[in-house]
Amino acid sequence: MKSNMNPWWWIPTLYFAEGLPYFIVNNISVIMFNNMGMSKGEMALYTSMLYLPWVIKPLWSPFVDIIKTKRWWILAMQVIMSAAFALLAFSLPHPSADVIAAGGTSVSLFKLTLVLFWITAFASATHDIAADGFYMLALKPKEQSVFVGIRSTFYRLASIFGQGVLVVIAGILERKTEDIPQAWSITLLISAVIFSAATLWHTFSLPKPESDALREKGQTVKDIIVEFGRTFATFFCKRYIWISILFMLLYRLPEAFLVKMMNPFLLDPVSEGGLGLATETVGWIYGTIGVAALTVGGILGGIAASRWGLKKSLWPMATALTLPCLSFVFLAAFQPQSLWLTSACVALDQFGYGFGFTAYMLYLIYFSEGEFKTAHYSLCTAFMALSMMLPGMVAGYIQESLGYTDFFIFVMVCCLVTVCVTMMVKTKVDPEYGRK
């Protein structure tokens, strides 16, 4: 096996394989459970709990560094995920059409499904650790800079494929077969085949860099635990730590509630307060138009942040993150049947989120500066995942209690929380940080 394999042979497919399971676990599962008649409260609770592996992955990431090679971890996790997707396809429950239509599907039917999603989630989080580490080991610093945009592009393509193409396929199958469980079984089987093909490809295409086989001599599990304890302690001794944690947890609060119920709102019948869109239509609107708007927002946010710096970016980006949520208040109140109008509202929200999220990510980098920069940033991303997990767990119950219109008004009230935490951290930021 060549150790100097051309990066074009493996970086695009590796980062596509990194993104796809994440979007299947955290996004497709929402649509699938919603379409199979699970209650909003249970659907939001159990799918949000699937975020947990990404919250706690810093706890086991040091062990990925000393046990086996990064290449071994990548291939092992891909084999596990391929098997999990196949098992999901063949074991998906088949509730009757009447139960699905009544929204009375019990979560107990999906015990095995949820277990397999959990296995996929833990394997995917571990794969993230190994893939990002392998990228740095297999490429020279100059090559890392060249391919950073390529890896981001293919991760985003995985988002479009997972949230767009697969959902469109499932929607077409739902309509043609008139059998929702069978449609999703076939969709998951397609995912398993694609991911198995990627795993087979990586078995031969991933290089074997010598640096991947090196381990620090004498490093033991005890050493890792002691070092992690020191890293953890220094993180919580940073200045303004509690204000910063509040910012990490609450800056995205409106979007955390909104994104969990966005697809169910688009899918639910007009009589239940939704827009009554077909599954494949939601795949096009949210999975393609929405992702494209999110990407453009992120790019423009990066350009703006490099000119303004973090401190000056905070208010305009917090505004961009929060105000577009009003578009869903409008959609819920008037329930327009125009796909163009609905698409524009989704695109506006996702563009604003992409633009506003830039300040959040830049703040995480800013807060991580100093000793243990990489480890502290990893802890920051754990709080980032937690900020989406906790609100999502209760979003469905709140929606069931309030209805869609009042739920989206509640989301707008949560925007005040974003304003408060932005105000708190703005005074703590170096005015020159982030500017070119």
N, C-alpha and C positions, 0 to 999 in steps of 0.2 A: 504493500500500500504506500502510495506516495505521501510524503510529509509536506510537500509543497503543491498540493492540489490547487488548481485555479479556483479562487474564491467564488467566481461566478457559478461554479458547479454546485455549490452547497449553501451559500449564504441566503439566496432568495428562498429556496425550499425550506431551509432551517427556520427562518423567521415566519414563513407562512405556517409551518407546523407548530411554531410557538404560539401564534395568535389564534389559530382555528379552535383548539379545545377550549380556550378561555371564552370565546364568544358562543360556542355551543353550550357550555355549562351555564354561563351567566345571562345569556340573552335568549337563545333558542328555547331553553327550558321554560322560560316565562310564557312564551307564546304556545308551546306545546301543552303545558299543564292548563293554561287558560282555555285553549280550544277543546281540551278533553274534559272540561266541566268541573275542574277543581275550584273551590271557593276562592275569592280574591285574597282573603286573609291568610288562608293556608298556603296558597300559591306564593304570595309575597314573602311569607315567613320562611318557608323551606328553601326557596330559590336564593334568598338573601343569605341564608346560612352557608350556602355553597361558596361564599366569598372567604370563609374562614381560613382555608389553606394559604391564601395570598396575604392574609393578616399576620399569620404566625410563621410564615416561611423563614424569617430571619433566625428563628430558633434552631433550625436544622441546616441552614445554609453552610455553616462552618464544616459540618461533617461531610458534605459533598466535596469539599476541598481535599480531604485526606483519605476518604474511602473510595477506592477505585479511581478511574480517570473520568474527566468530564465527558469524553466521548462515550465511555461505557454508560454513564448516567443518562445521556441523551438517548442512546439506542434502547436502553432498558425501559425508560419511561415511555418512549414511543411504542414499544411492543405492548406495554400495559394498557396504554390509551387505545391502541388499535383493538385489542381484545375487549376492552370495556365498551367501546362503541358497538362492536358486533353483538355482545351480550345484551346491550340496551335494545338493539334492533329486534332480537329474537325473544326477549322477555317482556316487552312493553305490554301492559295490561290492555284489555279490550272491553271497556265498559260499553253498555248498550247505547244506542243513539238517543233513546228517551232519557236515560240518566244524564248523558252529556248535555242535552238540550235543557234539562231542568237545573243544570249547574249543581248537581248533587253527587258528583263523583267523590268518593271518600279518599282521603290521602293514604289510608291504610292499604289501598290497592297498589300504591306506588312505592312501597317499602324497598323492594329490590331495585327499582329504578333509581331511587334517591341514593341508595348505597353505591350503585355503580357510578352515579354522577359524582359522589364524594370521592371515590377512588380516582376517577378521572381528574377531579380538581386537585387532589394532592399530587398526582403524577404530573399534572400540568405545571403546578407551582414549582415542583422540583426540577422539571425540564427547563423552566425559565432561568433558574439559578445556574444550571449546568451550561445552557446554551450561551448565556451572556458571559460566563467565565471562559468558555471555549473560544468565543469570538476574540477575546483579548489574548488568549494563548496561541491561537492558530495564525493570527495576523500580526505583522509588524505595525508599529505605531502609525506610520504613514498610511498603510493600507486600512487601518481602523478608521481613520478620518475619511478616506475615500468612500468606504462602504457603509458609513453610518446612515447616510440617506437611503441607500438601497435596502438596508434591513428595516428601516422605518416604513418604507414604501410597501414592502411585501407583508409586513405586519398589518398595515392598513388594508391591503388587498385581502388578507385573511378576514378582516372585519367585514368587508363588503361581501365576501363569499359566504361567511358564516351567518351574518345578519340579513343579507340580501338574497343571494342566489339560492341557498338552502331553504330559506323561508318561502321564496317564490316556488321552488320545486314542491315543497310540502303543500302549499296552497293549491297548486294545479292538481296534485294528486288527490287532495281533499275533494275538489270539485268533480274530478273525473271518476273516482272510485266511490264517492259518497260514503266513505268509510274513514273517519278521522284517525283512529288508532293505526289502521293499516298504512295510511299516508305517511304518518310520522315514523312508523317502523321502517318503511322503505327509505325515507330520508336519512334516518340514522344508519341504515345499511350502506347507503351511498357514502356517508361520512366515513364509515369503517373501511370501505374499499379504498377511498382516496387516501386516508391516513396510513393504511397498510402499505400502499404503494410508495408513499413518502418515506416510511420506515425502511422499506427494502432499498430504496434509492440511497438513503443515508448510510446504510450498511456498507455500501461500496464507495460513496462519494466523499464522505467525511475524511479529512486527512488525519494523520496520526502524528501531531507535533511532539517533538521530544519533551518540550516543556510541560506537556500534559501529564507526563509520567513522573515528573519530579514532585517530591513531597519534602517538607521540612524535616530534616533528620531529628529524631527524638521527640517529635510532636505527638502527644497522646491526647486521648479524650479528655483527661483531667486538665491538660494545658488549655484545650479549647474552651472548656467550661470556665476556667479561671479568666481567660482572656475575654470571653463573652461577658462575664460578670463585670469586668473592668470597663468594657465598652458601654454596657448598659448603665453602669453607675455614672460614668462621665457624661452620658447623654442627658440624664436627669439632673445633672449639676450645671447644665448650661444656663446662661442668663435668660431670663424671661421664659423659662421652660413651660410653665403652665399656660401663659398667654399664647405661646406658640402652639401648644397642643390643642387648645381651644380653637385656634385658627385652623389647624389641620383637620379637626373633626367637624367644624361647623361652617366653614366658608362655602362648602358645596351643599349645604343642607337642603335648599329648595330643589336643586337638581336631583339630589339623592331620592327625595320623595317622588318627584315628577317622573324620572326615568323608569322607575319600577312599575308605574301604572300607565305609562304612555302607550305601550302596545296594546294592553287590555282595553284601554279607552278607544283606540282606533278600531279594534276588532268587535267590541260589544255591540249588540243591536241598538238601534236608535231608541227603541222602547225602554231600554235600560240605561239610557243616558250617554251611550257611546256613539260612534260614527257609523258603525255597521259595515266597515270595509272588509273586503275579502282578504284572506291570508296573504295571497300573492301580491295584492296591492300594497299591503303593509310592508312586505319585503322590498318592494320597489321604493316606496316613499321613505321609510325609516332606514332600511339597510343600504340603499344606494344614494338617494338624494340627501338624506340626513347625514350619512357618513362623509359624503363629498363636502357638504357645508361645514361639518365639524373640522375636516382637514384644512379647508381654506381659512377658517377662523383661527386655527392653530398656527398656520403659517404667518398670517398677518399679525397675530398676537406676538409671535417671535420677533418680527421686524419692528413692531411698535415698542416692545420691551427693550430691544437693543438701542433704540434711540432715546427713549424716555428714562430708562432705568427702572428698577423695581418699585421704588417709592412712588414715583409719579404715575406708574402703571396701575397701582392698586385700585384707585377709585374708578377710573374708566373701565377697567376689566371687571371689577365687582358689579358695576352697573350693567355691563354687557352680559354677565352671568345671570343676573336676576330679572331685569325688565322683560326680556323675551318670554318669560314664563306667562306673561299676560296673554300671549297668543292662545294658550290652552284654556284660559278662562273664557275667551271669546268663542273658541271652538265648542266648548261644553255648553255654553249658554245658548248659542244659536244653531249648533249642529248643522253647519252648511254641508251640502252634498257635492260641492265643487272639489274635485280632486286637486285642481290647481291651487285653490285657496288653502286646502289642507296641507299640501306639499310645501307651500310657501311658509306656513306657520311652523311646520316641523323644521324646515331649513333654517328659518330665523332663530328658533330656539337652539338648534345644534350649532349654528354659526356663533351665536353669543356664548354658548358654553365652551366651544373651542377657543375663542378669543379670551374669555375670562379665565379659563383654566391655565393659561400661560403664566399669569401672575402667581398662581398657586404653586406650580411646579418650580418656578424661579425662587419662590420663598423657601421651598424645601431644600433646594441647593444652597441657598444663602444660610439657612439655619444649620446645615450640616458642615459648614466650613470649620477647619481646624483639625486637631488630632482625631483619628478614626473617622475621617470624612466619609469613606465608602460605607463603613458599618453604620454610621449615624444616618446616612441617607437611606439605607435599607430600613432602619427603624421608622424613619419618616414615612416611607411608602407603606409600612404596616398601618400606621395611623390613617393614611390616605385610603387604604382598602376598608378599614374599620368605619370611616366616615360614610361610605356607601352601604355597608352591611347593616349597621344599626338602624338607620331610618327606614331602609327597605324592609326590615323585618316587621315593622308595624304599619307600613304604608297601606297594605291591603285592608287591614282592619279599620283604619281611618276612613278609607274610601267607602267601605261597606256601610259605615256609620253615617257619613256625610252625603254620599252621592258624588258624582263627578264634578258638578259645577262648584259646590262648596269645598270639595277636596282641592281643586285648583286655586280657589280663593285662599284656602289654608296654606297652600304652597307659597302664594304671594306674601302672606303674613310672615312666613319663615324667612323671606328676603330681608326682614329687619335684623335677623340674627347675623346674616352675612355682613350687613352694614356695621353692626356693632363690633364684630371680631376684626373687620378690616380697619376700623377706627383704632382698635386697641394695638394692632401690630404696626400700623403706619408710622407711628412715632418712634418705633424701635429699629427702623431700617436705615442703613447707611444710604444717604441721598445719591451717592455715586455708584452704588452697586448695580451691576447689570448693564451699565451704559458702555458703548464702544469708546 
